[in-house]
Amino acid sequence: MVGEELTLAFSDGRQVNLGRVVGRDGQPGVGIRDVAVADGQLRLTLTDGTALDLGNVRGEAGAQGADGVGITGAALAGDDLELTFSNGNRVTVGPVVGAQGEKGEKGDKGEKGEQGVGISQVTISPEGALTVRLSNGVVEALGNIRGADGVGILRAEIDADGVLRFTKTDGEILEVGRVTGADGVGIETVTLSTDGDLTVTRTDHSVLSLGNVKGEKGDKGEKGDRGEPGAQGEPGRGVAKCEIVDGKLKISYTDGTSETLPLEEEDRVETTLAVLHYTDLGDSYSVALNPLFTDRVATVAIPAYHNGKPVTQIADNGFANAAELTRVSIPDTVQKIGSNAFLKSGLSGTLTLPDSVTSIGAAAFRECVNLERVDSLGSIPETPLQLFFGCTALRTVTLPDTLTKLGDRTFEDCAALTDVTIPRAVVNIGYWAFHGTALQRAVFENPDGWSYYKRDESAQTPLPAETLRDPARAAQELLNEEHDVAGDNSRFYRRFRRA
C-alpha cells in the first residue's frame, strides 16, 4: 500500500498498481434517540429529529389458562407410595419404606442384685407380744396382738315400764330401750347362735339382729380347791314353756307357776344389717336378703343408706323364694330392681314402688301368688318380660304415665285381673301381655292409630278407634288369639303398635 493506492508484487518481480482503494469519509449517520409506547402506539425519535409512528404494538388479552393439576391424596399400598391427583390420575411412586435395620448388638449382662431380706422366725410370747426376726438378723417387735377377754351377756330382762336391759358379764348394763307400745308388735323369740350372734324375732315376723355378743374365750383359770359337800338345796325352778298369748309373752315355769310380760313396742324397728347383704357399687350399694333368712323374715324395710352411701339397687334374685316375706318397704334412693328380684316370694296385699325406680328386670315379681294390688310401678318407661307372670291373686294394677311399652307376657296368667287402663304414652304392647287373665275392660287413654301384627311383623291390621273406645271390645282385642292361614292351629301372637 503506497499512500491510498494498492500495489501488487508478484514472485517474478512484476508489480501492478491497482490504484486508490481508500474511499472518502461518508456523511454522518442517523440513529434512534428515543423509544416510547403510549396507549399501545410505538413512537421512535431519530437523532436527526425525525419521529416515526410505527402503530399499535400491544396484543389483545389472551384466553384464561387451564387449571393446574395438584395432589389430592397419598396412601401406602404395602411399601409403595401411591399419589392421587386432582384430575383423577393415580401414580405409584414406588417403595418408601426402608429395609429393616440390622439387629443391634446384645447388651452387657447386668450385675447381680443384692440378696433380699425375708422372715426367718415369728414368735408370740405368752403375753401376746408378736416378734418377727428377719433373715438379716434384724428383730421387729410388732406389739401385743392378743385381745382382752370378751364380754358376754349374763341376763336379759324387761322391767315394769317395758324397758329391755341386758346385763353383761363385766357388770355393765346395756339399756336397749322401751319395747312396749301401742302398735301390737312385740318380741316373739330371742336367739343366741353358737357364734354369739343375738337375734330378736318380733311378733310381726320381722327380725332384729343385735350383732355378736359373745366375747373371745378367756384363758383357762387355775383349778380351785375342792369344796366341802353342800347341803341339799331346794328344787330349782326352770322355764318349761314360752308362748305368745294375746300379744303378750307367757312364761310357764317347771314349778307350775307362770307370768305374763307385755311385749308391744311403740316404734317400728327396721330390719337390720345382719338380715341384708350389701354389694359395693362404688358410689352406692345394691341389697339382697341374707340367704340364712330366706324362710324366716316376714317384713323387710330396706334402708336408704348403708355406710354413708345410698342403696340404689335391689340385686338380681335378691329376695327370690322368700316365701315368708309378705311386706317390703323400698326407699326413694332405689333406682333399679333386678331380674327375679322377688320371684316366688310371699309378697301380699299392695305393692307400691317409689317414683325413683326407673328400671325393673325380667320376672321381678313373677309368681308372687299372694300379691293383690299394684298402686305404683315408679317411673319406669316399659315393663319387662313376665313382670307379673302367674300372680294369680292380682286384681288391680295402676300403670305409670311414664310407660311407653308393655313388654311380652307382662300379666300372663294373672287370672284375677279384670280391668286395666293403658296410659296415653303407650305405643307398644307385647304378645300375650294379658294372656290367661280374666280381662273384661281395657280403657285406652289414646285409642287412635293402633294396629296389630304377627310376631314376624309380616302383616299389620289397623284397629278402628271406635273399637278401642269401647272398653269391653278393647279387652277382647287384647285377648284375641288368631291362627295362621295354613290351618295347622299354631298360634301367632298379636303385638300392638300405635303410629
C-alpha positions as CSV (number, residue, x, y, z in Angstrom):
1,M,0.0,0.0,0.0
2,V,1.5,3.3,-1.1
3,G,-0.5,6.2,0.2
4,E,-4.1,5.4,-0.7
5,E,-3.1,3.2,-3.8
6,L,-2.7,-0.6,-3.8
7,T,0.3,-2.2,-5.5
8,L,0.6,-5.9,-6.0
9,A,4.1,-7.5,-6.3
10,F,4.5,-10.9,-7.9
11,S,7.2,-13.6,-7.5
12,D,8.6,-13.0,-10.9
13,G,9.3,-9.4,-10.0
14,R,6.4,-7.8,-11.7
15,Q,4.3,-5.1,-9.9
16,V,0.8,-4.0,-10.7
17,N,-0.7,-0.7,-9.3
18,L,-4.4,-1.1,-8.7
19,G,-5.0,2.5,-7.9
20,R,-6.8,4.2,-5.0
21,V,-8.6,1.8,-2.6
22,V,-9.4,4.1,0.4
23,G,-12.7,6.0,0.0
24,R,-13.6,9.4,1.2
25,D,-15.4,9.9,4.5
26,G,-19.1,9.5,4.3
27,Q,-21.9,11.7,5.6
28,P,-22.9,11.4,9.3
29,G,-25.4,8.5,10.0
30,V,-28.9,8.8,11.5
31,G,-29.7,6.7,14.7
32,I,-32.6,6.2,17.2
33,R,-32.6,8.7,20.1
34,D,-35.8,7.7,21.9
35,V,-38.4,4.9,22.0
36,A,-41.9,5.5,23.6
37,V,-45.2,3.5,23.9
38,A,-48.4,5.4,24.6
39,D,-51.8,3.6,24.6
40,G,-50.1,0.8,22.7
41,Q,-48.7,3.1,19.9
42,L,-44.9,2.7,19.3
43,R,-43.1,6.0,18.5
44,L,-39.4,6.3,17.6
45,T,-37.5,9.6,17.6
46,L,-34.3,9.6,15.4
47,T,-31.1,11.5,16.0
48,D,-31.9,13.9,13.2
49,G,-35.2,14.8,14.9
50,T,-37.4,12.7,12.7
51,A,-40.3,11.0,14.5
52,L,-41.6,7.6,13.2
53,D,-45.0,6.3,14.4
54,L,-44.9,2.5,14.0
55,G,-48.5,1.8,15.1
56,N,-50.1,-0.4,17.8
57,V,-47.7,-2.9,19.3
58,R,-50.0,-4.1,22.2
59,G,-51.7,-7.5,21.7
60,E,-55.2,-8.5,22.8
61,A,-55.7,-10.3,26.1
62,G,-55.1,-14.0,25.9
63,A,-57.6,-16.7,26.9
64,Q,-57.5,-18.0,30.6
65,G,-55.1,-20.8,31.1
66,A,-56.3,-24.3,32.2
67,D,-56.4,-25.2,35.9
68,G,-53.2,-26.8,37.2
69,V,-53.1,-30.4,38.4
70,G,-52.4,-31.0,42.2
71,I,-52.2,-33.9,44.6
72,T,-55.4,-34.8,46.4
73,G,-54.3,-37.9,48.3
74,A,-51.4,-40.0,49.3
75,A,-51.6,-43.6,50.6
76,L,-49.3,-46.6,51.2
77,A,-50.0,-49.8,49.4
78,G,-47.7,-52.2,51.0
79,D,-44.4,-50.4,50.9
80,D,-45.3,-48.4,47.8
81,L,-46.4,-44.7,47.9
82,E,-49.4,-44.0,45.7
83,L,-50.4,-40.4,44.8
84,T,-53.9,-39.4,43.7
85,F,-54.1,-36.2,41.6
86,S,-57.0,-33.7,41.2
87,N,-57.6,-34.9,37.6
88,G,-58.3,-38.4,38.9
89,N,-55.0,-39.9,37.8
90,R,-53.0,-42.1,40.1
91,V,-49.3,-42.6,40.1
92,T,-47.3,-45.2,42.1
93,V,-44.1,-43.5,43.2
94,G,-42.6,-46.8,44.5
95,P,-41.3,-48.1,47.8
96,V,-40.9,-45.6,50.5
97,V,-40.5,-48.0,53.5
98,G,-36.9,-48.6,54.1
99,A,-35.5,-52.1,54.7
100,Q,-35.4,-53.4,58.3
101,G,-32.2,-52.3,60.0
102,E,-29.7,-54.8,61.3
103,K,-30.2,-56.3,64.7
104,G,-28.4,-54.4,67.4
105,E,-25.7,-55.9,69.5
106,K,-26.6,-57.7,72.7
107,G,-26.2,-55.6,75.8
108,D,-23.8,-56.3,78.6
109,K,-25.1,-58.6,81.3
110,G,-26.3,-56.7,84.4
111,E,-24.7,-57.0,87.8
112,K,-26.1,-59.5,90.3
113,G,-28.6,-57.9,92.7
114,E,-28.2,-57.8,96.4
115,Q,-29.7,-60.6,98.4
116,G,-33.3,-59.9,99.6
117,V,-34.4,-59.9,103.2
118,G,-37.0,-62.4,104.4
119,I,-38.6,-63.6,107.6
120,S,-36.7,-66.3,109.4
121,Q,-38.7,-66.6,112.6
122,V,-42.1,-65.4,114.1
123,T,-42.6,-65.6,117.9
124,I,-45.7,-64.8,120.1
125,S,-45.0,-64.6,123.8
126,P,-47.4,-65.9,126.5
127,E,-48.4,-62.3,127.0
128,G,-49.3,-62.0,123.3
129,A,-46.3,-59.9,122.1
130,L,-45.5,-60.6,118.4
131,T,-41.8,-60.6,117.4
132,V,-40.5,-61.1,113.8
133,R,-36.8,-62.0,113.2
134,L,-35.6,-61.1,109.6
135,S,-33.0,-63.1,107.6
136,N,-30.5,-60.2,108.0
137,G,-30.7,-60.6,111.8
138,V,-33.0,-57.6,112.4
139,V,-35.7,-58.2,115.0
140,E,-39.0,-56.3,114.7
141,A,-41.3,-56.1,117.8
142,L,-44.8,-55.6,116.4
143,G,-46.6,-55.3,119.8
144,N,-49.4,-57.2,121.5
145,I,-51.8,-59.0,119.3
146,R,-53.9,-60.8,121.9
147,G,-57.2,-59.1,122.7
148,A,-58.6,-58.8,126.1
149,D,-61.1,-61.3,127.4
150,G,-64.5,-61.0,125.7
151,V,-67.6,-59.7,127.4
152,G,-70.9,-61.6,127.0
153,I,-74.5,-61.2,128.1
154,L,-75.3,-62.5,131.6
155,R,-79.0,-61.7,131.8
156,A,-81.8,-60.1,129.7
157,E,-84.9,-58.6,131.4
158,I,-87.8,-56.3,130.7
159,D,-88.9,-54.1,133.6
160,A,-92.4,-52.9,134.5
161,D,-92.0,-49.9,132.2
162,G,-91.3,-52.1,129.2
163,V,-87.6,-51.3,129.1
164,L,-85.3,-54.1,127.8
165,R,-82.0,-54.3,129.6
166,F,-79.0,-56.7,129.0
167,T,-76.6,-57.3,131.9
168,K,-73.1,-58.1,130.6
169,T,-70.6,-60.5,132.2
170,D,-68.4,-57.5,133.2
171,G,-71.3,-55.9,135.2
172,E,-72.2,-53.3,132.6
173,I,-75.9,-52.8,132.0
174,L,-76.9,-52.2,128.4
175,E,-80.3,-50.5,128.1
176,V,-81.8,-51.2,124.7
177,G,-84.9,-49.0,125.2
178,R,-88.6,-49.3,125.7
179,V,-90.1,-52.3,123.8
180,T,-93.7,-51.8,124.9
181,G,-96.1,-49.6,122.9
182,A,-99.4,-49.4,121.3
183,D,-98.8,-50.9,117.8
184,G,-99.1,-54.5,118.9
185,V,-95.7,-55.6,117.6
186,G,-93.5,-57.2,120.2
187,I,-90.7,-59.7,120.7
188,E,-91.5,-63.3,119.8
189,T,-88.2,-65.0,120.4
190,V,-84.7,-64.1,121.4
191,T,-82.0,-66.4,119.9
192,L,-78.3,-66.5,120.6
193,S,-76.4,-68.6,117.9
194,T,-73.4,-70.7,118.7
195,D,-71.2,-68.0,117.1
196,G,-72.6,-65.4,119.5
197,D,-75.0,-63.5,117.2
198,L,-78.0,-62.2,119.1
199,T,-81.2,-62.2,117.0
200,V,-84.7,-60.9,118.1
201,T,-87.7,-62.1,116.2
202,R,-90.8,-59.8,116.6
203,T,-94.4,-60.7,116.6
204,D,-94.8,-59.3,113.1
205,H,-92.1,-61.8,112.0
206,S,-89.5,-59.2,111.3
207,V,-86.0,-59.8,112.6
208,L,-83.7,-57.5,114.6
209,S,-80.1,-58.6,114.6
210,L,-78.2,-57.1,117.6
211,G,-74.8,-58.3,116.4
212,N,-72.3,-60.5,118.1
213,V,-72.4,-60.5,121.9
214,K,-70.1,-63.4,122.5
215,G,-66.7,-62.5,123.7
216,E,-63.5,-64.3,122.9
217,K,-62.7,-67.3,125.0
218,G,-60.7,-66.3,128.0
219,D,-57.7,-68.1,129.4
220,K,-58.5,-71.1,131.4
221,G,-58.4,-70.4,135.1
222,E,-56.5,-72.4,137.7
223,K,-58.2,-75.4,139.2
224,G,-59.7,-74.4,142.6
225,D,-59.6,-76.5,145.7
226,R,-62.4,-78.9,146.1
227,G,-65.1,-77.5,148.3
228,E,-66.9,-79.3,151.1
229,P,-70.1,-81.0,150.2
230,G,-73.0,-78.6,150.5
231,A,-76.4,-79.2,151.9
232,Q,-79.1,-80.3,149.6
233,G,-80.8,-77.3,148.0
234,E,-84.4,-76.7,147.4
235,P,-85.8,-77.8,144.0
236,G,-84.9,-75.3,141.3
237,R,-87.3,-73.5,139.0
238,G,-86.8,-73.6,135.3
239,V,-88.7,-72.4,132.2
240,A,-91.0,-75.1,131.0
241,K,-92.6,-73.2,128.0
242,C,-92.7,-69.8,126.4
243,E,-95.7,-68.7,124.2
244,I,-97.4,-65.6,122.9
245,V,-100.9,-65.1,124.2
246,D,-103.0,-62.1,123.1
247,G,-99.8,-60.2,122.1
248,K,-98.1,-61.0,125.4
249,L,-95.2,-63.3,126.3
250,K,-96.4,-66.0,128.7
251,I,-93.6,-67.9,130.6
252,S,-94.5,-71.2,132.3
253,Y,-92.1,-72.5,134.9
254,T,-91.3,-76.0,136.0
255,D,-92.8,-75.4,139.4
256,G,-96.2,-74.8,137.8
257,T,-96.2,-71.0,138.1
258,S,-96.3,-68.6,135.2
259,E,-96.0,-64.9,134.4
260,T,-97.0,-62.7,131.5
261,L,-94.9,-59.9,130.1
262,P,-96.2,-57.2,127.8
263,L,-94.2,-57.2,124.5
264,E,-95.7,-54.5,122.4
265,E,-93.3,-51.8,121.1
266,E,-94.2,-48.2,120.2
267,D,-91.8,-47.5,117.4
268,R,-91.2,-49.5,114.3
269,V,-87.7,-51.1,114.1
270,E,-86.4,-51.6,110.6
271,T,-84.7,-54.9,109.5
272,T,-81.1,-54.6,110.4
273,L,-77.9,-55.2,108.5
274,A,-77.4,-58.8,109.6
275,V,-80.6,-59.7,107.7
276,L,-79.4,-58.0,104.5
277,H,-76.4,-58.4,102.3
278,Y,-74.9,-55.3,100.5
279,T,-72.7,-55.2,97.4
280,D,-70.5,-52.1,97.0
281,L,-71.1,-50.5,93.5
282,G,-68.6,-47.7,94.0
283,D,-70.7,-44.7,94.9
284,S,-73.7,-46.7,96.1
285,Y,-74.9,-50.2,97.2
286,S,-77.1,-53.0,95.9
287,V,-79.0,-55.0,98.5
288,A,-80.2,-58.6,98.8
289,L,-81.6,-60.8,101.6
290,N,-79.2,-62.9,103.6
291,P,-79.9,-66.5,102.4
292,L,-79.9,-67.6,106.1
293,F,-83.2,-65.6,106.5
294,T,-84.9,-66.7,103.3
295,D,-87.6,-68.7,105.2
296,R,-87.6,-66.6,108.4
297,V,-88.3,-63.0,107.5
298,A,-91.8,-61.6,107.1
299,T,-91.2,-57.9,106.9
300,V,-88.2,-56.1,105.4
301,A,-87.5,-52.3,105.5
302,I,-84.6,-51.6,103.1
303,P,-82.6,-48.7,104.5
304,A,-81.9,-45.7,102.2
305,Y,-78.2,-45.5,103.2
306,H,-75.6,-48.0,104.2
307,N,-72.1,-47.0,105.4
308,G,-72.8,-43.4,104.3
309,K,-73.7,-44.3,100.6
310,P,-77.2,-44.6,99.1
311,V,-78.8,-48.0,98.4
312,T,-79.8,-47.7,94.7
313,Q,-80.4,-51.2,93.5
314,I,-82.1,-54.4,94.6
315,A,-79.9,-57.2,93.3
316,D,-80.9,-59.9,90.7
317,N,-82.6,-62.7,92.7
318,G,-82.2,-60.6,95.8
319,F,-85.3,-61.7,97.6
320,A,-86.3,-64.6,95.4
321,N,-88.1,-67.6,97.0
322,A,-88.5,-65.7,100.3
323,A,-91.8,-67.4,100.9
324,E,-92.4,-65.9,104.4
325,L,-91.7,-62.3,103.1
326,T,-95.1,-60.6,103.0
327,R,-94.2,-56.9,103.0
328,V,-91.2,-54.9,101.8
329,S,-90.5,-51.2,102.2
330,I,-88.4,-49.7,99.4
331,P,-86.8,-46.2,100.0
332,D,-86.7,-43.5,97.4
333,T,-83.0,-43.9,96.8
334,V,-83.6,-47.2,94.9
335,Q,-83.5,-46.7,91.1
336,K,-83.3,-50.3,89.8
337,I,-84.9,-53.6,90.7
338,G,-83.1,-56.6,89.3
339,S,-84.4,-59.6,87.4
340,N,-86.2,-62.2,89.5
341,A,-85.7,-59.9,92.5
342,F,-88.9,-61.1,94.3
343,L,-89.6,-64.2,92.2
344,K,-91.9,-66.6,94.1
345,S,-91.7,-64.5,97.3
346,G,-94.6,-64.2,99.7
347,L,-95.4,-60.6,99.0
348,S,-99.0,-60.0,99.7
349,G,-101.5,-57.1,99.7
350,T,-100.4,-53.9,97.9
351,L,-97.1,-53.2,96.2
352,T,-96.0,-49.5,96.0
353,L,-92.7,-48.6,94.4
354,P,-91.2,-45.1,94.8
355,D,-91.0,-42.7,91.8
356,S,-87.2,-43.1,91.9
357,V,-87.5,-46.6,90.4
358,T,-86.8,-46.3,86.6
359,S,-85.8,-49.8,85.7
360,I,-87.2,-53.3,86.6
361,G,-85.7,-56.5,85.4
362,A,-87.4,-59.5,83.8
363,A,-89.8,-61.6,86.0
364,A,-89.0,-59.4,89.0
365,F,-92.4,-60.2,90.7
366,R,-93.2,-63.4,88.9
367,E,-95.4,-65.9,90.7
368,C,-96.0,-63.7,93.8
369,V,-99.3,-65.5,94.2
370,N,-100.5,-63.5,97.2
371,L,-100.0,-60.1,95.6
372,E,-103.4,-58.4,95.1
373,R,-102.8,-54.8,94.1
374,V,-100.1,-52.7,92.4
375,D,-100.6,-49.0,93.2
376,S,-97.3,-47.7,91.7
377,L,-94.5,-49.0,89.5
378,G,-92.4,-45.9,89.9
379,S,-91.3,-44.1,86.8
380,I,-90.4,-47.0,84.5
381,P,-90.6,-46.5,80.7
382,E,-91.5,-50.1,80.0
383,T,-92.5,-53.4,81.7
384,P,-90.1,-56.2,81.2
385,L,-90.8,-59.8,80.1
386,Q,-93.1,-61.7,82.5
387,L,-93.0,-59.0,85.2
388,F,-96.2,-60.3,86.9
389,F,-96.4,-63.7,85.3
390,G,-98.5,-66.1,87.4
391,C,-99.6,-63.5,90.1
392,T,-102.9,-65.3,90.3
393,A,-104.4,-63.1,93.1
394,L,-103.6,-59.7,91.3
395,R,-106.8,-57.8,90.8
396,T,-105.8,-54.2,90.3
397,V,-102.9,-52.5,88.6
398,T,-102.1,-48.8,88.1
399,L,-99.6,-48.3,85.3
400,P,-97.4,-45.1,85.4
401,D,-97.8,-42.2,83.0
402,T,-94.2,-42.6,82.0
403,L,-94.9,-46.0,80.5
404,T,-94.4,-46.3,76.7
405,K,-94.3,-50.1,76.3
406,L,-95.9,-53.1,77.9
407,G,-93.5,-56.0,77.5
408,D,-94.2,-59.5,76.3
409,R,-96.3,-61.6,78.7
410,T,-96.3,-58.9,81.4
411,F,-99.6,-60.1,83.0
412,E,-99.7,-63.6,81.7
413,D,-101.8,-66.0,83.9
414,C,-102.9,-63.2,86.2
415,A,-106.2,-65.0,86.5
416,A,-107.9,-62.4,88.8
417,L,-107.1,-59.3,86.7
418,T,-110.3,-57.9,85.1
419,D,-109.6,-54.2,84.4
420,V,-106.7,-52.2,83.1
421,T,-106.1,-48.7,81.9
422,I,-103.5,-48.2,79.1
423,P,-101.8,-44.8,79.6
424,R,-101.7,-42.2,76.9
425,A,-97.9,-42.5,76.3
426,V,-98.0,-46.3,75.5
427,V,-97.2,-47.1,71.8
428,N,-96.3,-50.8,72.1
429,I,-98.0,-53.8,73.7
430,G,-96.1,-57.1,73.5
431,Y,-97.5,-60.5,72.7
432,W,-99.5,-62.4,75.4
433,A,-99.4,-59.3,77.6
434,F,-102.8,-60.3,79.0
435,H,-102.9,-64.0,78.1
436,G,-104.7,-66.1,80.8
437,T,-106.3,-63.1,82.5
438,A,-110.0,-62.5,83.1
439,L,-109.8,-59.1,81.4
440,Q,-113.2,-57.6,80.8
441,R,-112.4,-53.9,80.5
442,A,-109.4,-52.1,78.8
443,V,-109.5,-48.4,78.8
444,F,-107.2,-46.8,76.1
445,E,-106.4,-43.2,77.0
446,N,-105.4,-42.8,73.4
447,P,-107.4,-45.1,71.1
448,D,-106.2,-43.6,67.8
449,G,-103.7,-45.0,65.4
450,W,-103.4,-48.6,66.7
451,S,-102.8,-51.7,64.7
452,Y,-101.9,-55.3,65.4
453,Y,-99.4,-57.5,63.7
454,K,-97.9,-61.0,63.7
455,R,-94.8,-61.8,65.7
456,D,-92.7,-61.7,62.5
457,E,-94.3,-58.3,61.6
458,S,-95.3,-59.7,58.2
459,A,-98.7,-58.1,58.2
460,Q,-100.3,-55.3,60.1
461,T,-104.1,-54.8,60.6
462,P,-105.4,-51.4,61.7
463,L,-107.7,-51.3,64.7
464,P,-110.6,-48.8,64.4
465,A,-110.5,-46.2,67.1
466,E,-114.2,-46.8,67.8
467,T,-113.4,-50.4,68.8
468,L,-110.8,-49.3,71.3
469,R,-113.1,-46.6,72.7
470,D,-115.3,-49.4,73.9
471,P,-113.6,-50.9,77.0
472,A,-115.2,-54.3,76.6
473,R,-114.3,-54.6,72.9
474,A,-110.8,-53.3,73.6
475,A,-110.3,-56.0,76.2
476,Q,-111.5,-58.7,73.7
477,E,-108.9,-57.4,71.1
478,L,-106.1,-57.7,73.7
479,L,-107.2,-61.3,74.5
480,N,-107.8,-62.4,70.9
481,E,-105.5,-65.1,69.6
482,E,-105.5,-66.0,66.0
483,H,-104.2,-68.9,64.0
484,D,-102.2,-68.7,60.8
485,V,-103.7,-69.1,57.5
486,A,-102.2,-72.6,56.9
487,G,-104.7,-74.1,59.3
488,D,-102.2,-76.0,61.4
489,N,-103.5,-74.5,64.6
490,S,-100.2,-73.0,65.5
491,R,-100.9,-69.7,67.2
492,F,-99.3,-66.5,66.1
493,Y,-99.1,-63.9,68.8
494,R,-100.6,-60.5,68.4
495,R,-98.5,-57.5,69.2
496,F,-99.9,-54.0,69.1
497,R,-98.4,-50.7,67.9
498,R,-99.6,-47.1,67.8
499,A,-98.4,-44.9,65.0
